[in-house]
Amino acid sequence: MNTIVSTIVIAGALVLMLASLIAAFRNRPMGMVLLVGFAVLELAVLVQAGFVIAAVAGGGGPADKVTLFGYVGGQVLIPPAGVFLALAERSRWGTAILAVAGFAIAVMNGRLLQIWQGMA
């Protein structure tokens, strides 16, 4: 697994979480900046998923592949689900949902690194 991509994903997710929290505290719905930010985050998560799949196909990775792919699959689904819910709820709570989604991606990515390094 590529730790540079993981670091980018974690940093991006935390920045988007903070931006979403600020928008929620200002009582603003999700804007175009957050929408584009979560689209870029989804792209980074997909790139990371590609690296993980390629490494596992090459014979690398931890022994527990089910947990590994569970986290990878969950990470791929969270940004679109968060954006969908934020678009459905056009209030401050929609941006709060995005803050939770950003935090979840950061935590799941950290856990994915632990699984990959065999510390799980």
N, CA and C of each residue as an Amber inpcrd file, in Angstrom:
protein
   360
   0.8470000  -1.1670000   0.0000000   0.0000000   0.0000000   0.0000000
   0.8920000   1.2300000   0.0000000   0.5030000   2.2100000  -0.7400000
   1.2820000   3.4240000  -0.8930000   0.9850000   4.3820000   0.2660000
   1.9940000   4.6420000   1.0980000   1.7780000   5.5050000   2.2630000
   1.6390000   6.9700000   1.8660000   2.1860000   7.3630000   0.7330000
   2.0420000   8.7540000   0.2740000   0.5850000   9.0200000  -0.0750000
  -0.0300000   8.1040000  -0.7920000  -1.4440000   8.2680000  -1.1370000
  -2.3030000   8.2320000   0.1260000  -1.9560000   7.3660000   1.0670000
  -2.7030000   7.3040000   2.3280000  -2.6050000   8.6110000   3.0980000
  -1.4250000   9.1910000   3.1140000  -1.2470000  10.4800000   3.7930000
  -2.0610000  11.5700000   3.1160000  -2.0830000  11.5650000   1.7930000
  -2.8770000  12.5520000   1.0540000  -4.3600000  12.3710000   1.3490000
  -4.8170000  11.1260000   1.3980000  -6.2280000  10.8550000   1.6780000
  -6.5900000  11.3100000   3.0940000  -5.7530000  10.9820000   4.0600000
  -6.0380000  11.3740000   5.4470000  -6.0470000  12.9000000   5.5830000
  -5.0430000  13.5640000   5.0270000  -4.9760000  15.0280000   5.1220000
  -6.1630000  15.6770000   4.4150000  -6.4890000  15.1910000   3.2320000
  -7.6280000  15.7510000   2.5090000  -8.9410000  15.5420000   3.2380000
  -9.1060000  14.3690000   3.8210000 -10.3350000  14.0830000   4.5590000
 -10.4670000  14.9900000   5.7780000  -9.3540000  15.2210000   6.4810000
  -9.4080000  16.0890000   7.6580000  -9.6550000  17.5490000   7.2800000
  -9.0720000  18.0000000   6.1790000  -9.3260000  19.3700000   5.7110000
 -10.7960000  19.5290000   5.3230000 -11.3420000  18.5410000   4.6210000
 -12.7570000  18.6020000   4.2530000 -13.6590000  18.5160000   5.4790000
 -13.2460000  17.7550000   6.4860000 -14.0210000  17.6840000   7.7210000
 -14.0780000  19.0660000   8.3840000 -12.9260000  19.7200000   8.4580000
 -12.8970000  21.0600000   9.0730000 -13.7120000  22.0600000   8.2680000
 -13.5980000  22.0170000   6.9420000 -14.3790000  22.9310000   6.1010000
 -15.8740000  22.6700000   6.2600000 -16.2530000  21.4160000   6.3860000
 -17.6570000  21.0730000   6.5870000 -18.1520000  21.5420000   7.9540000
 -17.3080000  21.3980000   8.9760000 -17.6930000  21.8820000  10.3080000
 -17.8770000  23.3930000  10.3250000 -16.9790000  24.0990000   9.6550000
 -17.1090000  25.5590000   9.5810000 -18.3980000  25.9400000   8.8790000
 -18.7070000  25.2700000   7.7750000 -19.9520000  25.5620000   7.0570000
 -21.1690000  25.2210000   7.9170000 -21.0930000  24.1510000   8.6750000
 -22.2190000  23.7820000   9.5340000 -22.4140000  24.8100000  10.6450000
 -21.3160000  25.2720000  11.2480000 -21.4320000  26.2780000  12.3020000
 -21.9410000  27.6070000  11.7650000 -21.6590000  27.8800000  10.4890000
 -22.1440000  29.1170000   9.8680000 -23.5520000  28.9590000   9.3150000
 -24.1490000  27.7800000   9.5440000 -25.5160000  27.4880000   9.1030000
 -25.6490000  27.5530000   7.5830000 -24.6820000  26.9730000   6.8830000
 -24.6610000  26.9770000   5.4220000 -24.8860000  25.5660000   4.8830000
 -25.6020000  25.4460000   3.7900000 -25.7050000  24.1280000   3.1510000
 -24.4260000  23.8190000   2.3780000 -24.3390000  22.6000000   1.8760000
 -23.1600000  22.2070000   1.1070000 -23.0780000  23.0540000  -0.1550000
 -21.8730000  23.6110000  -0.3850000 -21.6430000  24.4070000  -1.5740000
 -20.8050000  23.6470000  -2.5870000 -20.4670000  24.3370000  -3.6560000
 -19.7090000  23.7260000  -4.7350000 -18.2960000  23.3490000  -4.2970000
 -17.6990000  24.1270000  -3.3910000 -16.3370000  23.8280000  -2.9270000
 -16.3030000  22.4820000  -2.2120000 -17.2570000  22.2490000  -1.3380000
 -17.3090000  20.9620000  -0.6350000 -17.6370000  19.8250000  -1.5930000
 -18.5200000  20.0720000  -2.5440000 -18.8630000  19.0370000  -3.5200000
 -17.6460000  18.6220000  -4.3380000 -16.9020000  19.5960000  -4.8310000
 -15.6940000  19.2970000  -5.6040000 -14.6360000  18.6560000  -4.7060000
 -14.5220000  19.1280000  -3.4790000 -13.5610000  18.5540000  -2.5440000
 -13.8260000  17.0840000  -2.2760000 -15.0890000  16.7290000  -2.0740000
 -15.4040000  15.3270000  -1.8390000 -15.2790000  14.4960000  -3.1060000
 -15.4520000  15.1000000  -4.2730000 -15.2100000  14.3770000  -5.5310000
 -13.7190000  14.0580000  -5.6780000 -12.8670000  15.0220000  -5.3270000
 -11.4210000  14.7890000  -5.3840000 -11.0130000  13.7510000  -4.3420000
 -11.6210000  13.8090000  -3.1540000 -11.3440000  12.8080000  -2.1260000
 -11.7390000  11.4190000  -2.6170000 -12.8740000  11.3050000  -3.2700000
 -13.3000000  10.0090000  -3.8100000 -12.3070000   9.5020000  -4.8580000
 -11.8040000  10.4040000  -5.6850000 -10.8000000  10.0210000  -6.6760000
  -9.5370000   9.4970000  -5.9970000  -9.1020000  10.1750000  -4.9310000
  -7.9090000   9.7260000  -4.1930000  -8.1490000   8.3650000  -3.5310000
  -9.3500000   8.1560000  -3.0120000  -9.6770000   6.8660000  -2.3950000
  -9.6810000   5.7630000  -3.4560000 -10.1840000   6.0610000  -4.6400000
 -10.1820000   5.0750000  -5.7200000  -8.7680000   4.7430000  -6.1780000
  -7.8980000   5.7560000  -6.2190000  -6.4910000   5.5020000  -6.5600000
  -5.8620000   4.5940000  -5.5100000  -6.1270000   4.8780000  -4.2480000
  -5.5930000   4.0430000  -3.1810000  -6.1400000   2.6190000  -3.2770000
  -7.4130000   2.4720000  -3.5870000  -7.9950000   1.1390000  -3.7460000
  -7.3110000   0.3960000  -4.8910000  -6.9700000   1.1070000  -5.9510000
  -6.2460000   0.4900000  -7.0510000  -4.8780000   0.0000000  -6.6320000
  -4.1700000   0.7960000  -5.8300000  -2.8650000   0.3740000  -5.3140000
  -2.9940000  -0.8710000  -4.4370000  -4.0190000  -0.9020000  -3.5920000
  -4.2150000  -2.0510000  -2.7050000  -4.5230000  -3.3070000  -3.5220000
  -5.4190000  -3.1870000  -4.4860000  -5.7760000  -4.3400000  -5.3130000
  -4.5680000  -4.8410000  -6.0950000  -3.7850000  -3.9130000  -6.6420000
  -2.5920000  -4.3130000  -7.4000000  -1.5770000  -5.0080000  -6.4970000
  -1.3890000  -4.4980000  -5.2880000  -0.4210000  -5.0990000  -4.3670000
  -0.8690000  -6.4890000  -3.9250000  -2.1540000  -6.6510000  -3.6530000
  -2.6710000  -7.9560000  -3.2430000  -2.5920000  -8.9390000  -4.4170000
  -2.8790000  -8.4730000  -5.6230000  -2.7770000  -9.3390000  -6.7980000
  -1.3400000  -9.7670000  -7.0470000  -0.3910000  -8.9320000  -6.6470000
   1.0180000  -9.2630000  -6.7900000   1.5570000 -10.1320000  -5.6700000
   0.7080000 -10.5240000  -4.7400000   1.1340000 -11.4130000  -3.6660000
   1.4560000 -10.7160000  -2.3610000   1.2680000  -9.4200000  -2.2830000
   1.5590000  -8.6920000  -1.0470000   0.3260000  -8.5690000  -0.1720000
   0.4960000  -7.8520000   0.9030000  -0.6350000  -7.5700000   1.7720000
  -0.7020000  -8.4670000   2.9820000  -1.6270000  -8.1650000   3.8710000
  -1.7650000  -8.9450000   5.1060000  -2.4530000 -10.2820000   4.8430000
  -2.4460000 -11.1070000   5.8610000  -3.0900000 -12.4190000   5.7370000
  -4.6140000 -12.2870000   5.7350000  -5.1490000 -11.3190000   6.4660000
  -6.6000000 -11.1380000   6.5760000  -7.0970000 -10.2370000   5.4500000
  -7.3630000 -10.8150000   4.3190000  -7.7880000 -10.0570000   3.1390000
  -9.2420000  -9.5950000   3.2340000 -10.0670000 -10.3300000   3.9760000
 -11.4800000  -9.9600000   4.0860000 -11.6250000  -8.6130000   4.7900000
 -10.9330000  -8.4370000   5.8950000 -10.9870000  -7.1630000   6.6150000
 -10.3970000  -6.0410000   5.7790000  -9.2980000  -6.3310000   5.1000000
  -8.6590000  -5.3340000   4.2400000  -9.6270000  -4.8310000   3.1790000
 -10.2610000  -5.7470000   2.4650000 -11.1660000  -5.3310000   1.3970000
 -12.4740000  -4.7610000   1.9450000 -12.8430000  -5.1210000   3.1680000
 -13.9910000  -4.4920000   3.8070000 -13.7490000  -3.0090000   4.0500000
 -12.5630000  -2.6830000   4.5370000 -12.2210000  -1.2740000   4.7570000
 -12.0790000  -0.5270000   3.4400000 -11.4610000  -1.1470000   2.4480000
 -11.3050000  -0.4880000   1.1440000 -12.6810000  -0.2190000   0.5240000
 -13.5620000  -1.2260000   0.5590000 -14.9060000  -1.0430000   0.0080000
 -15.7180000  -0.0040000   0.7650000 -15.5840000   0.0020000   2.0770000
 -16.2870000   1.0000000   2.8770000 -15.8170000   2.4060000   2.5750000
 -14.5080000   2.5520000   2.3840000 -13.9630000   3.8700000   2.0570000
 -14.4620000   4.3690000   0.7120000 -14.6320000   3.4820000  -0.2200000
 -15.0990000   3.8860000  -1.5490000 -16.5500000   4.3560000  -1.4920000
 -17.3460000   3.7990000  -0.5970000 -18.7660000   4.1310000  -0.5340000
 -19.0920000   5.3690000   0.2960000 -18.2480000   5.7280000   1.2470000
 -18.5920000   6.8150000   2.1730000 -18.6970000   8.1910000   1.5170000
 -17.7310000   8.6560000   0.7080000 -17.8900000  10.0010000   0.1270000
 -19.1430000  10.1790000  -0.7330000 -19.4640000   9.2490000  -1.6550000
 -20.6980000   9.4600000  -2.4160000 -21.9540000   9.4160000  -1.5450000
 -21.9610000   8.5420000  -0.5520000 -23.1190000   8.4720000   0.3370000
 -23.2690000   9.7680000   1.1330000 -22.1520000  10.3130000   1.6240000
 -22.2040000  11.5710000   2.3630000 -22.6950000  12.7280000   1.5030000
 -22.2120000  12.7960000   0.2740000 -22.6510000  13.8640000  -0.6350000
 -24.1330000  13.7000000  -0.9660000 -24.5590000  12.4710000  -1.2050000
 -25.9780000  12.2250000  -1.4880000 -26.8550000  12.6930000  -0.3260000
 -26.4790000  12.3380000   0.8910000 -27.2650000  12.7470000   2.0570000
 -27.2020000  14.2540000   2.2740000 -26.0470000  14.8680000   1.9860000
 -25.9240000  16.3200000   2.1420000 -26.7670000  17.0580000   1.1040000
 -26.8820000  16.4820000  -0.0910000 -27.7500000  17.0960000  -1.1010000
 -29.2230000  16.9240000  -0.7470000 -29.5540000  15.8280000  -0.1000000
 -30.9410000  15.5900000   0.3070000 -31.3320000  16.4980000   1.4740000
 -30.4050000  16.7980000   2.3500000 -30.6590000  17.6430000   3.5250000
 -29.9650000  18.9830000   3.3010000 -30.6600000  19.9370000   2.7510000
 -30.0690000  21.2260000   2.4000000 -30.1100000  22.1990000   3.5800000
 -29.5270000  21.7940000   4.6910000 -29.4260000  22.6610000   5.8570000
 -28.0440000  22.4630000   6.4630000 -27.8510000  23.0060000   7.6550000
 -26.5620000  22.8330000   8.3170000 -26.2820000  21.3680000   8.6140000
 -27.3180000  20.5520000   8.7410000 -27.1120000  19.1490000   9.0640000
 -26.5490000  18.3690000   7.8780000 -26.7780000  18.8540000   6.6810000
 -26.1540000  18.2400000   5.5170000 -24.6450000  18.3920000   5.5410000
 -24.1750000  19.5680000   5.9170000 -22.7290000  19.7700000   6.0210000
 -22.1640000  19.0400000   7.2390000 -22.9830000  18.8750000   8.2740000
 -22.5280000  18.0720000   9.4230000 -22.3400000  16.6120000   9.0130000
 -23.1880000  16.1240000   8.1340000 -23.0270000  14.7650000   7.6090000
 -21.6990000  14.6500000   6.8750000 -21.3520000  15.6770000   6.1090000
 -20.0710000  15.6660000   5.3940000 -18.8870000  15.6830000   6.3640000
 -19.0300000  16.3860000   7.4720000 -17.9530000  16.3890000   8.4700000
 -17.7520000  14.9880000   9.0340000 -18.8350000  14.2900000   9.2960000
 -18.7350000  12.9130000   9.7930000 -18.1170000  12.0120000   8.7270000
 -18.4890000  12.2150000   7.4720000 -17.9260000  11.4070000   6.3820000
 -16.4220000  11.6340000   6.2520000 -15.9820000  12.8880000   6.3480000
 -14.5510000  13.1790000   6.2810000 -13.7870000  12.5400000   7.4290000
 -14.3510000  12.6170000   8.6260000 -13.7090000  12.0040000   9.7840000
 -13.6470000  10.4880000   9.6340000 -14.7300000   9.8970000   9.1340000
 -14.7690000   8.4450000   8.9530000 -13.7130000   7.9830000   7.9480000
 -13.5220000   8.7370000   6.8820000 -12.5060000   8.3720000   5.8910000
 -11.1150000   8.4380000   6.5160000 -10.8410000   9.4760000   7.2860000
  -9.5250000   9.6000000   7.9190000  -9.2610000   8.4470000   8.8860000
 -10.2440000   8.1080000   9.7020000 -10.0820000   7.0220000  10.6690000
  -9.9540000   5.6750000   9.9620000 -10.7810000   5.4450000   8.9670000
 -10.7150000   4.1720000   8.2410000  -9.3870000   4.0140000   7.5090000
  -8.8620000   5.1310000   7.0110000  -7.5780000   5.0480000   6.3230000
  -6.4550000   4.7360000   7.2980000  -6.4960000   5.3270000   8.4750000
  -5.5060000   4.9980000   9.4970000  -5.5880000   3.5360000   9.9000000
  -6.7910000   3.0360000  10.0240000  -6.9830000   1.6190000  10.3600000
  -6.5050000   0.7240000   9.2170000  -6.7260000   1.1520000   7.9960000
  -6.2660000   0.4010000   6.8350000  -4.7420000   0.2960000   6.8150000
  -4.0760000   1.3670000   7.2030000  -2.6110000   1.3170000   7.3090000
  -2.1740000   0.3240000   8.3770000  -2.8890000   0.2960000   9.5180000
  -2.5510000  -0.6660000  10.5730000  -2.7430000  -2.1020000  10.0890000
  -3.8280000  -2.3470000   9.3930000  -4.0770000  -3.6910000   8.8670000
  -2.9860000  -4.0780000   7.8790000  -2.6280000  -3.1600000   7.0140000
  -1.6190000  -3.4440000   5.9900000  -0.2530000  -3.7590000   6.6180000
   0.0810000  -3.0430000   7.6800000   1.3860000  -3.2530000   8.3260000
   1.3810000  -4.4460000   9.2780000   0.2500000  -5.1020000   9.4280000
   0.1690000  -6.2970000  10.2560000   0.0330000  -6.0140000  11.7330000
  -0.3940000  -4.8090000  12.1070000  -0.5480000  -4.4710000  13.5150000
  -1.9570000  -4.7260000  14.0230000  -2.8040000  -5.3020000  13.1790000
  -4.2010000  -5.4990000  13.5740000  -4.3880000  -6.8490000  14.2070000
